[in-house]
């Protein structure tokens, strides 16, 4: 499955994943099925949308 990255948040942030979760929640409130995943290679929390879902939301 291909995913589009909407935003990146550093995992070392003092608030951890909270900022990413807040951003994803705001996108879901707008109708975009965003979710948070951890990218271990870059040490970032990513807010992503499956490409197929993004196309149907547009």
C-alpha positions as CSV (number, residue, x, y, z in Angstrom):
1,X,0.0,0.0,0.0
2,X,1.3,3.4,-0.9
3,X,0.8,6.3,1.6
4,X,1.2,10.0,1.2
5,X,3.0,11.8,4.0
6,X,1.1,15.0,5.1
7,X,3.5,16.0,7.9
8,X,6.6,14.9,9.9
9,X,7.2,15.4,13.6
10,X,10.5,14.5,15.3
11,X,10.3,11.6,17.7
12,X,12.7,13.4,20.1
13,X,10.1,16.2,20.7
14,X,9.4,16.6,24.4
15,X,5.7,16.0,23.7
16,X,6.4,12.7,21.9
17,X,3.7,11.8,19.3
18,X,1.1,14.2,20.7
19,X,1.7,16.9,18.0
20,X,1.4,14.3,15.3
21,X,-1.7,12.8,16.9
22,X,-3.3,16.3,17.2
23,X,-2.4,17.1,13.5
24,X,-3.9,13.8,12.4
25,X,-7.1,14.3,14.4
26,X,-7.5,17.7,12.8
27,X,-7.2,16.2,9.4
28,X,-9.7,13.5,10.3
29,X,-12.1,16.2,11.5
30,X,-11.8,17.7,8.0
31,X,-12.7,14.3,6.4
32,X,-9.2,13.1,5.5
33,X,-8.5,9.6,6.9
34,X,-5.1,10.5,8.4
35,X,-3.1,8.2,10.8
36,X,0.2,8.4,12.6
37,X,3.0,5.9,12.0
38,X,6.6,5.8,13.2
39,X,9.4,5.9,10.7
40,X,12.3,4.3,12.6
41,X,14.9,5.1,9.9
42,X,14.3,8.9,10.2
43,X,13.2,8.8,13.9
44,X,10.0,10.8,13.0
45,X,6.3,10.4,13.5
46,X,4.6,10.6,10.2
47,X,1.0,11.7,9.5
48,X,0.0,9.6,6.5
49,X,-3.0,9.0,4.3
50,X,-3.4,5.9,2.2
51,X,-3.2,7.1,-1.5
52,X,-6.4,5.4,-2.4
53,X,-8.3,7.1,0.4
54,X,-6.8,10.5,-0.4
55,X,-8.0,10.2,-4.0
56,X,-11.6,9.4,-3.0
57,X,-11.6,12.3,-0.4
58,X,-10.6,14.9,-3.1
